[in-house]
Amino acid sequence: MENAQTYTKRWTVPSDWKPKEEMGEWKLTSGEWYGDADDKGLQTSEDARFYGISAPLTKPYKSDAGKDLVIQFSVKHEQDLDCGGAYLKLLPGGKSFNAKSFGGDTPYAVMFGPDICGSSNKKTHTILNYAKKDENLLVKKEIRCESDQLSHLYTLVVRPNNTFEVFIDNESVREGKLDDEFDFLPEKKIEDPDQSKPDDWVDEKRIPDPEDVKPEGYDDIPEELPDPDAKKPDDWDDEDDGEWEPPMIDNPDFKGKWKPKMIDNPDYKGPWEHPMIDNSEYVYDDSMYAVCGTAGCTHVGFELWQVKSGTIFDDIIVTDSLDEAKEFAKETFFKKQEGEKKMFDEQEEEKRKAAEAEMADMGDMDDMDDLGLGGDDGFGDEF
């Protein structure tokens, strides 16, 4: 990312989105572990805050025929994120884009990136705007994300053949057709509104046996009966204690409410299936991929809420070439990856050793207490 001087010139924090006290401050830093101390990214720095920031693209991206849309950036959760978003938005607007009011209600073309809240909600948000519906369409099946404390590279490709692909660290984790994975189009087939299940349709697979008859005296069998082994206590006094009655126990002959046995229904036709017909409203759209339209997308931005801050964003590129994005990642993200991992592992090892030493010291103190050498002479606090 840019240095401190170019960063403040290019990126704008919205002043008209949220009250100042609700907004978190961005820092420009390489973080606590890194592969290049001089390569700095944008970091959230205050817990339980909203974060907003945007920047113009060097040139607009227009959804012209034959061009891919590639969005790529790196994310590092140094804070071991428990709840918060880390997604980037690709934004239209051109010269009318208002960076000062950029926020949650600002229209966007794409929202893409990891989102974590708790152990069960860890996904890579992939949301595409569809102008013909005026809706933001969320991918139907969740895409995994990374949740450790190292940097990871997220790449989204939307292709003019109406397919998409998501990569994490250059590994493909999801690909498919836009109309299969998103609700761009209505269903091809619908239930025939002129058809309904016939009144005489039999869909009961099993029925009571009409020849099965309840045995005579079945309902006379009590659920409980007096315990035959119970004996009246020797000290029981009928005048004082009343007439003695033995305790009740479950009757082994009681079988519950009688029900006839079930048999296969000879008239069973199976489950009724509603006849399907072609949906007259279904029309394939060759331009589903064109999320930026002919006017184009002109800005990128982060609009987030984080319970625990510390996420760093870096290595951002928007292009129409996956090869260019991969080459950019090679010269930025992947060049730093090994050094960052080495530094992180060294710090974790130092923490582990410090924790072991602290546990050992606590053990020594316990041993002193066991020997009566803990310094407590029974007289309370002395000064």
Buried (B, 14 or more C-beta within 10 A) or exposed (E): BBEEEEBEEEBBBBEEBBEEEEBBEBBBBBBBBBBEEEBBBBBBBBEEBBBBBBBBBEEBBBBEEEBBBBBBBBBBBBBEBBBBBBBBBBBBBEEEBBBEEBBEEBEBBBBBBBBBBEEEEBBBBBBBBBBEEEBBBBBEEBBEBBBEBBBBBBBBBBBBEBBBBBBBBBEEBBEBEBBEBBBBBEEEEBBEEEEEEEEEEBEEEEBEEEEEEEEEEEEEBEEEBEEEEEEEEEEEEEEEEEEEEEEEEEEEEEEEEEEEEEEEBEEEEEEEEEEEEEBEEEEEBEBBBBBBBEEBBBBBBBBBBBBBBBBBBBBBBBBBBBEBBBEBBEEBBBBBBEBBBEBBEEEEEEEEEEEEEEEEEEEEEEEEEEEEEEEEEEEEEEE
